[in-house]
Amino acid sequence: MENKTIARTLRLLSQLMELHEENPFKIKSIANAYFKVDKLPFALKDKPVDEIDKIEGIGKSLAAKIIELLQTGELKELNAIIQQTPEGVVEMLGIKGIGPKKILIIWRTLGIESIGELYYACNENRLIEAKGFGLKTQEEIKNAIEFKLAANGRFLYAQVEGFANTLYAQISEWLIKVDNDSLLGFAGQYRRACEIIDELEFVIGADQVEKVKINLNSFEPLSLIAGEHAFITTTEAGLRVKIFIVSKADFFLEWFKLTGTTEHVEKVLKMAGDGPFASENEIYNTAGLAFIEPELREDFNEIELAAANKLPTLITYGNLKGSLHNHSTWSDGVHTLEQMAVYCKDSLNLQYLGICDHSKTAVYAKGLNEQRVFGQHQEIDELNKKLAPFKIFKGIESDILSDGALDYADDVLKTFDFVVASVHSNLRMDEAKATTRLLKAIENPYTTILGHPTGRLLLSRAGYPIDYKKIIDACAANNVVIEINANPLRLDLDWRWHRYALEKGVLLSINPDAHRTEGFHDMRYGILVARKGGLSADKCLNAFSLEEIKDYFDRKKGLAFSV
């Protein structure tokens, strides 16, 4: 075992001891030993065992730990303390800029136990509520987490989007100088709007293929290497980029091949043949299929639907008439209720806002007790007079408790126009318990929308397991809408279950879960995954007009009152 490994092990031990608030003198001694071992001019493994405690700054107790590491490769004391610590909390120690003292607050005070949860808390502006944290610290932690998450080479679509569009513009500008009549398109996961991007792919259709290839070696924004089929590079952030160059005559066929999943492409080309084709439309026409949008090319049932001319008209951003499930300064939001409403009205040209601040169980997020609910409703009444015909709907994000109950009595729940029921705690239930919990919440007559159904955080937390079919069937039976949480970290309900929900007659709602005005723009990512799931505007709750959604909420409340 090398000195650096020993030093890192001692450092981790000292950090975890500090996290568990053990003897500060012992912690300091082990921390000092980390620095000492790291700087030693000789290898400890070459030192006689009986001489290690003679090294300045080591002593008998620390020498025993070092000898244990050298002889066994592990430290029992460290293993024991790791067993007492959630894995995600241990991982937080690797985030630059936050030490054990801050992590202790994050863990014990905020109840955050993973890097993904911490990143989401930064996005929700929740960290600044904790002692010792400010806006600057929150941003630094968020940036450090983004860097760490990117290290594994997988990215959220939203993380890649800005870079992808910039690079597309740079390639387009470069092509004008090299081969002015070239064609260019995104391909692969990015063109299909996948929620996770492993690599960013482009296709160039050139008149002068060899000229473009030769000149691509000097394309300044990227250091590209010629591979067997494409020019390849990996950016400093860890994103793999591929640029395919084909003849212009073959562009649409190759673009098609490089866009869809292998299964989708093979099935379509078996019907269409090898071309040549003047467009992707021609490929599908030749195959006897209606045109299939790139987002749908996943080999679900899109080919069968296209053959029967039953593909849905996919929803667009312009179809949205309002935004539901949003937070304000009444709980853990950044902007006031009026600022959120005015932004929706004036900047986004929407007809309504559904405010859904956290409920009383969410103490960490300044959740509303019954008295504050009444106060917020008074403010909403005043703002509705001021902003008419724009309307703010009185909503709440009511916590689903461990037994499936909502955390307000019926006489409070009935004061809301709509209720988003969500799980925020006790996320480690098995599938049977988690499903039973959600079923009870769905059966509550006041539940309007089931919020982020699995609690997942992409690339960091899988979410609790549920029986999707039972949950969706229950929503259909109880007239409960299912949320597509548009926050790019969530995108929950997973698009792979949208079709089943739609087949069962369940409405979906594209909700940004916005905690600041900028958060409303996340609805764009909700639209992208909704399209992948086959959602049309008529099946989306917040594509309803103001009058339609008022009527919907009134009918839902009427049913609840009659129970």
C-alpha positions in Angstrom: 0.0 0.0 0.0 1.4 3.4 -1.1 1.8 6.4 1.2 -0.9 8.3 -0.7 -3.5 5.5 -0.2 -2.7 5.4 3.5 -3.0 9.2 3.8 -6.3 9.2 2.0 -7.7 6.5 4.2 -6.6 8.4 7.4 -8.2 11.5 5.9 -11.5 9.8 5.3 -11.5 8.4 8.8 -10.9 11.9 10.3 -13.7 13.3 8.1 -16.2 10.6 9.1 -15.3 11.0 12.8 -15.9 14.7 12.5 -19.2 13.9 10.7 -20.2 11.7 13.7 -19.0 14.4 16.1 -16.4 12.2 17.8 -13.5 13.3 20.1 -12.1 16.5 18.4 -8.6 15.9 19.7 -8.5 12.4 18.2 -9.9 13.8 14.9 -7.2 16.5 14.8 -4.5 13.9 15.5 -5.6 11.6 12.6 -6.0 14.6 10.3 -2.5 15.8 11.1 -1.2 12.2 10.4 -2.8 12.4 7.0 -0.7 15.5 6.1 2.4 13.9 7.6 2.1 10.6 5.8 1.4 12.3 2.5 4.7 14.3 2.7 7.0 11.5 4.0 10.2 11.2 1.9 10.2 7.4 2.1 7.6 4.5 1.6 6.0 3.3 4.8 5.7 -0.2 3.3 9.5 -0.4 3.3 9.8 0.7 6.9 10.2 -1.9 9.7 7.0 -2.2 11.6 8.6 -1.6 15.0 9.9 1.8 13.7 6.7 3.3 12.4 5.7 4.7 15.9 9.0 6.5 16.1 8.1 8.7 13.1 7.5 12.3 14.2 3.8 13.0 14.5 2.7 9.4 14.3 2.8 7.8 17.8 1.6 4.3 18.9 -2.1 4.7 18.2 -1.7 6.0 14.7 1.2 3.5 14.0 -1.2 0.7 14.9 -3.7 2.0 12.3 -1.0 2.3 9.6 0.3 -1.2 10.4 -3.2 -2.6 10.1 -3.6 -1.0 6.7 -0.2 -2.3 5.5 -0.9 -5.8 6.7 -4.7 -6.2 5.9 -5.4 -3.5 3.3 -8.3 -2.1 5.4 -9.1 -0.4 8.7 -11.7 -2.0 10.9 -12.5 1.3 12.6 -13.1 2.9 9.2 -15.3 0.1 8.1 -17.4 0.4 11.3 -18.0 4.1 10.9 -18.8 3.7 7.2 -21.5 1.2 8.1 -23.1 3.9 10.3 -23.1 6.4 7.4 -25.4 6.5 4.3 -23.4 5.8 1.2 -24.5 9.0 -0.4 -23.3 11.0 2.6 -19.8 9.4 2.3 -19.8 10.4 -1.4 -20.5 14.0 -0.5 -17.1 14.1 1.2 -15.7 14.0 -2.3 -17.4 17.2 -3.4 -15.0 20.1 -3.6 -15.8 23.0 -1.3 -17.9 21.3 1.5 -16.3 19.7 4.5 -17.7 17.5 7.3 -19.3 20.3 9.3 -21.4 21.5 6.4 -22.2 17.9 5.3 -23.4 17.2 8.9 -25.9 20.1 8.6 -27.0 18.8 5.1 -27.5 15.3 6.4 -28.9 15.8 9.9 -30.8 19.1 9.5 -32.0 18.9 5.9 -32.3 15.1 5.8 -30.3 14.9 2.5 -28.5 11.6 2.0 -27.2 11.6 -1.6 -25.4 13.9 -4.0 -28.5 13.9 -6.3 -30.8 15.0 -3.5 -28.2 17.8 -2.6 -28.1 19.0 -6.2 -31.9 19.1 -6.3 -32.0 21.0 -3.1 -29.6 23.6 -4.6 -32.0 24.0 -7.6 -34.9 24.4 -5.2 -32.9 27.1 -3.3 -33.3 25.0 -0.1 -29.7 25.1 1.1 -29.7 28.8 1.9 -32.3 28.1 4.6 -29.6 26.1 6.6 -27.3 27.7 9.1 -23.9 28.6 7.6 -25.1 28.5 4.0 -25.6 31.5 1.7 -26.5 31.9 -2.0 -22.8 32.0 -3.0 -22.1 28.7 -1.1 -25.1 27.1 -2.7 -24.0 28.0 -6.2 -20.5 26.8 -5.5 -21.8 23.4 -4.3 -24.1 23.2 -7.3 -21.2 23.8 -9.7 -19.0 21.3 -7.9 -21.7 18.7 -8.1 -22.3 19.3 -11.8 -18.5 18.8 -12.4 -18.6 15.6 -10.4 -21.7 14.2 -12.1 -20.2 14.9 -15.5 -17.1 12.9 -14.7 -18.8 9.6 -15.6 -19.5 10.7 -19.2 -23.3 10.7 -18.9 -25.2 13.9 -19.0 -28.8 15.2 -18.6 -30.2 16.5 -21.9 -30.5 19.9 -20.3 -26.8 19.9 -19.5 -25.8 19.2 -23.1 -28.3 21.4 -24.9 -26.5 24.8 -24.7 -23.2 23.3 -25.8 -24.9 21.2 -28.6 -26.6 24.2 -30.1 -23.4 26.3 -29.9 -21.4 23.5 -31.6 -24.1 23.1 -34.3 -23.8 26.8 -35.1 -20.0 26.6 -35.2 -20.1 23.6 -37.6 -22.7 25.3 -39.8 -20.5 28.4 -40.1 -17.4 26.4 -40.8 -19.2 24.3 -43.5 -20.2 27.5 -45.4 -16.5 28.2 -45.9 -15.5 24.6 -46.7 -18.5 23.1 -48.6 -21.3 25.7 -48.9 -24.0 23.2 -50.0 -23.5 20.7 -47.2 -26.3 19.4 -45.1 -26.1 19.1 -41.3 -28.2 17.5 -38.6 -28.2 16.2 -35.0 -28.5 12.4 -34.7 -28.7 9.7 -32.1 -29.8 10.3 -28.5 -29.8 14.0 -28.8 -32.1 14.1 -31.8 -34.4 11.7 -30.1 -34.5 14.0 -27.1 -33.4 11.2 -24.7 -33.3 12.3 -21.1 -29.8 11.0 -20.7 -27.1 11.7 -23.3 -24.0 9.4 -23.5 -22.7 11.0 -26.7 -23.5 13.9 -29.0 -23.7 12.9 -32.7 -23.8 15.0 -35.9 -24.2 14.0 -39.5 -22.7 16.1 -42.4 -23.9 15.4 -46.0 -21.2 16.9 -48.2 -20.7 17.4 -52.0 -16.9 17.2 -51.4 -16.6 14.5 -48.8 -12.8 14.2 -48.8 -12.3 18.0 -48.7 -14.6 18.2 -45.6 -12.7 15.3 -43.9 -9.3 16.9 -44.5 -10.5 20.3 -43.2 -12.2 18.8 -40.2 -8.9 18.1 -38.7 -8.4 21.8 -38.3 -11.8 22.6 -36.9 -10.8 24.7 -34.0 -13.6 24.3 -31.5 -12.8 20.5 -31.2 -9.7 18.4 -31.3 -11.1 15.6 -33.5 -9.5 12.2 -34.2 -10.5 10.3 -37.4 -12.1 7.0 -36.3 -13.3 4.1 -38.5 -16.7 5.6 -39.1 -16.6 9.1 -37.6 -14.5 11.9 -36.3 -14.4 11.5 -32.5 -13.4 13.6 -29.5 -14.2 13.9 -25.8 -14.7 17.4 -24.4 -13.0 18.6 -21.3 -16.3 18.1 -19.5 -16.3 14.5 -20.5 -18.9 14.5 -23.3 -18.1 12.2 -26.2 -18.8 13.9 -29.6 -19.0 12.1 -33.0 -19.2 13.7 -36.4 -20.2 11.5 -39.3 -19.4 12.6 -42.9 -21.4 11.1 -45.8 -22.1 12.0 -49.4 -24.9 14.4 -49.9 -26.8 11.8 -51.9 -26.8 9.4 -49.0 -27.5 12.0 -46.3 -31.1 11.3 -45.5 -30.7 7.6 -45.4 -27.6 7.9 -43.1 -29.3 10.5 -41.0 -32.2 8.2 -40.6 -30.0 5.2 -39.7 -28.0 7.3 -37.1 -31.1 8.7 -35.4 -33.4 5.8 -34.4 -32.6 2.8 -32.3 -31.1 -0.1 -34.2 -34.4 -2.0 -33.9 -36.5 0.8 -35.3 -34.1 1.4 -38.2 -33.9 -2.3 -39.2 -37.7 -2.7 -39.2 -38.3 0.4 -41.3 -35.6 -0.4 -43.8 -36.8 -3.9 -44.2 -40.0 -2.4 -45.6 -38.4 0.6 -47.4 -35.3 -0.9 -49.0 -32.0 0.9 -49.3 -33.0 4.0 -51.3 -31.6 6.4 -52.4 -34.1 8.7 -50.6 -34.5 12.5 -51.0 -35.9 12.9 -47.5 -36.8 11.0 -44.3 -40.5 11.4 -45.4 -39.7 9.4 -48.5 -38.2 6.6 -46.4 -41.4 6.2 -44.4 -43.7 6.7 -47.4 -41.8 3.9 -49.3 -42.2 1.7 -46.2 -46.0 2.4 -46.3 -45.8 4.3 -43.0 -46.8 7.7 -41.8 -43.8 9.9 -40.9 -42.5 9.1 -37.4 -41.1 12.0 -35.4 -37.5 11.5 -34.2 -38.5 11.4 -30.5 -40.7 8.3 -31.1 -38.1 6.2 -32.9 -37.5 3.9 -29.9 -39.0 0.6 -31.2 -42.1 0.8 -28.9 -45.3 0.6 -30.9 -44.6 3.6 -33.2 -44.2 1.5 -36.3 -47.5 -0.3 -35.8 -49.3 3.0 -35.1 -47.7 4.5 -38.3 -48.8 1.6 -40.4 -52.4 2.1 -39.1 -52.1 5.8 -39.5 -52.9 6.2 -35.8 -49.8 8.2 -34.6 -50.7 11.0 -32.2 -50.3 14.6 -33.1 -47.5 15.3 -30.6 -47.9 18.2 -28.2 -45.8 21.3 -28.7 -44.7 24.1 -26.3 -47.2 26.4 -27.9 -50.0 24.2 -26.8 -49.5 25.0 -23.1 -52.0 27.4 -21.6 -50.8 27.5 -18.0 -48.3 26.2 -15.5 -49.3 24.0 -12.6 -47.2 22.9 -9.5 -45.0 25.9 -8.7 -43.5 27.4 -5.5 -43.1 30.9 -4.2 -41.6 32.6 -1.2 -44.5 31.3 0.9 -42.4 28.1 1.1 -39.0 27.5 -0.5 -39.3 29.5 -3.7 -37.1 32.4 -4.7 -39.7 34.8 -6.1 -42.9 36.1 -4.6 -46.3 34.8 -5.6 -47.0 38.0 -7.5 -43.7 37.8 -9.3 -44.3 34.3 -10.4 -47.8 35.2 -11.6 -46.8 38.3 -13.5 -44.0 36.4 -15.2 -46.4 33.8 -16.4 -48.8 36.4 -17.6 -46.5 38.9 -19.2 -43.4 37.0 -20.2 -44.8 33.6 -21.1 -48.3 34.8 -22.3 -50.0 32.1 -20.2 -53.6 32.2 -19.0 -53.1 30.8 -15.5 -50.7 29.8 -12.8 -51.2 26.9 -10.3 -49.3 27.7 -7.1 -48.4 24.6 -5.1 -46.2 25.6 -2.2 -45.1 22.9 0.2 -47.5 21.5 2.9 -47.0 21.6 6.6 -45.0 18.3 6.9 -42.2 19.8 4.7 -40.8 21.8 7.6 -37.4 22.0 5.8 -39.1 23.9 3.0 -41.1 26.3 5.2 -44.3 24.3 4.5 -47.6 26.0 5.1 -49.5 25.3 8.3 -53.3 25.8 8.3 -53.0 29.5 9.3 -50.5 30.3 6.5 -52.7 28.5 4.0 -55.5 30.9 4.8 -53.1 33.8 4.5 -51.9 32.7 1.1 -55.4 32.3 -0.1 -56.2 35.9 0.9 -53.2 37.1 -1.2 -54.3 35.0 -4.1 -57.8 36.5 -4.0 -56.3 40.0 -4.1 -53.9 39.2 -7.0 -56.7 37.6 -9.0 -58.6 40.9 -8.8 -55.5 42.8 -9.9 -54.4 40.5 -12.7 -57.7 39.4 -14.2 -58.5 37.8 -16.6 -55.2 35.9 -15.7 -56.0 33.5 -12.8 -54.0 32.0 -10.0 -55.4 28.7 -8.9 -55.1 27.8 -5.2 -53.0 24.6 -5.1 -50.8 22.8 -2.6 -48.1 20.1 -2.9 -49.5 18.0 -0.1 -47.0 15.4 1.3 -48.1 11.8 1.1 -47.3 10.4 4.6 -45.9 6.9 5.1 -49.3 5.4 5.5 -50.6 7.1 2.3 -52.6 9.8 4.0 -52.3 13.5 2.9 -51.0 15.8 5.6 -54.1 18.1 5.9 -57.6 17.3 7.1 -60.4 17.3 4.6 -61.7 20.7 5.8 -58.4 22.2 4.7 -58.0 20.2 1.5 -61.4 21.3 0.3 -60.3 25.0 0.3 -57.8 24.3 -2.5 -58.7 24.4 -6.2 -56.5 21.4 -6.8 -54.1 19.2 -4.8 -50.8 17.8 -6.0 -50.0 14.8 -3.8 -46.3 13.9 -3.6 -43.8 11.8 -1.7 -40.8 13.6 -0.2 -39.8 11.3 2.7 -39.3 7.7 3.6 -38.1 6.8 0.1 -36.7 3.3 1.0 -40.0 1.3 1.0 -40.1 -1.9 -1.0 -42.4 -2.1 -4.1 -45.4 -3.4 -2.3 -45.3 -0.8 0.5 -44.5 2.1 -1.9 -47.3 1.0 -4.2 -49.9 0.7 -1.3 -48.8 4.1 -0.1 -49.5 5.8 -3.4 -52.7 3.9 -4.0 -54.2 5.3 -0.8 -53.2 8.8 -1.8 -54.7 8.4 -5.2 -57.9 7.2 -3.7 -58.2 10.3 -1.6 -61.0 12.2 -3.3 -59.1 15.5 -2.9 -56.0 14.3 -4.9 -56.1 16.0 -8.3 -52.5 15.3 -9.5 -50.0 12.6 -8.5 -46.7 14.5 -8.3 -43.3 13.0 -9.5 -44.6 9.4 -9.0 -41.3 7.7 -8.2 -39.2 10.5 -6.7 -36.3 9.7 -9.0 -33.4 12.0 -9.6 -31.7 11.2 -12.9 -28.1 10.0 -12.8 -28.2 10.0 -9.0 -31.3 8.4 -7.4 -33.3 5.6 -9.0 -36.5 6.4 -7.1 -38.6 4.1 -5.1 -39.9 1.0 -6.9 -43.6 1.0 -7.7 -46.1 -1.3 -9.6 -46.6 1.2 -12.5 -49.7 -0.6 -13.9 -51.5 -0.7 -10.5 -50.7 3.0 -10.0 -51.8 4.1 -13.5 -55.0 1.9 -13.3 -55.8 3.5 -9.9 -55.4 7.0 -11.4 -57.7 6.1 -14.2 -60.3 4.7 -11.7 -60.1 7.8 -9.5 -59.8 10.5 -12.2 -56.3 11.5 -11.0 -53.9 13.2 -13.3 -50.3 12.1 -13.4 -47.6 14.7 -13.4 -44.7 14.7 -15.9 -42.3 16.7 -13.6 -40.5 18.8 -16.1 -37.5 19.5 -14.0 -34.6 18.0 -16.1 -33.4 16.2 -13.0 -36.7 14.3 -12.6 -38.7 13.9 -15.8 -41.0 11.7 -13.8 -43.4 10.0 -14.8 -40.9 8.2 -17.1 -41.9 8.6 -20.7 -41.9 4.8 -21.2 -45.1 4.7 -19.2 -46.9 7.6 -20.9 -48.5 5.3 -23.5 -50.0 3.0 -21.0 -51.4 5.9 -19.0 -52.9 7.4 -22.2 -54.4 4.1 -23.2 -56.1 3.9 -19.8 -57.5 7.4 -20.3 -55.3 9.1 -17.7 -54.6 12.8 -18.3 -50.9 13.9 -17.9 -49.8 17.4 -16.8 -46.4 18.9 -17.7 -45.4 20.7 -14.5 -42.2 22.6 -14.1 -42.1 22.4 -10.3 -40.6 25.9 -10.6 -39.1 27.5 -7.5 -38.1 30.7 -9.4 -39.3 32.4 -12.6 -36.5 30.8 -14.6 -37.9 27.4 -13.6 -41.0 27.9 -15.8 -38.7 27.3 -18.8 -38.2 23.7 -17.7 -41.6 23.0 -19.2 -39.6 22.7 -22.5 -37.9 19.5 -21.2 -41.3 18.2 -20.1 -42.6 18.8 -23.6 -39.6 16.8 -25.1 -40.2 13.7 -22.9 -44.0 14.0 -23.3 -43.5 13.8 -27.1 -41.4 10.7 -26.6 -44.2 9.2 -24.6 -46.8 10.1 -27.4 -48.7 12.8 -25.6 -51.1 15.0 -27.6 -52.4 18.4 -26.4 -55.9 17.1 -25.8 -54.6 14.7 -23.2 -52.5 17.3 -21.3 -54.2 19.1 -18.4 -52.3 22.3 -18.7 -53.0 22.5 -22.4 -56.6 23.1 -21.4 -57.8 26.7 -21.7 -58.6 28.7 -18.6 -62.3 28.0 -18.9 -61.7 24.3 -19.6 -59.4 23.8 -16.6 -61.7 25.8 -14.3 -64.5 23.5 -15.3 -62.2 20.4 -14.7 -61.2 21.5 -11.2 -64.8 22.4 -10.3 -66.1 19.0 -11.5 -63.3 17.2 -9.6 -64.1 19.1 -6.4 -67.7 18.5 -6.8 -67.0 14.7 -6.9 -64.9 15.1 -3.7 -67.7 16.9 -1.9 -70.1 14.2 -2.8 -68.0 11.4 -1.3 
